[in-house]
Amino acid sequence: MSAGVIGILVGLVIAAVDFLLLRMLAGRVDLPETKRVLNITGLSQFVLLPIIGYFVAPYVIGD
């Protein structure tokens, strides 16, 4: 398994955990705009973190 694939998997795991935490936080907030922003932020990290992991992991692992 290449370093890029490992970075993608780590990014997905971090995004999933962060999404769950942001959803829990959105449940405690009263303003609907804030809830929407927290949900959009959590969903956008499913795209951004794996891409960042793909490019950063080879530098960290040394592949």
C-alpha positions, -999 to +999 in steps of 0.1 A: +000+000+000+015+033-011+019+063+012-007+083-008-034+056-001-025+055+036-028+093+036-063+091+020-074+065+046-061+085+075-078+116+061-111+098+058-109+085+094-101+120+107-129+135+086-154+110+099-145+116+135-146+154+130-179+151+112-194+133+141-181+158+166-194+188+145-228+171+142-229+167+180-220+204+184-246+215+158-272+197+179-264+219+208-265+252+189-297+273+187-291+293+155-300+275+123-273+294+103-247+281+127-260+245+124-259+248+086-223+261+086-212+233+110-228+206+088-212+221+056-178+222+073-181+186+083-191+175+049-164+195+031-137+178+052-147+145+036-133+159+004-104+181+017-087+159+043-082+128+020-068+151-007-044+167+018-035+133+032-027+120-003-001+148-009+013+151+027+017+114+036+046+107+011+066+135+027+059+123+062+065+086+055+093+092+031+080+073+001 
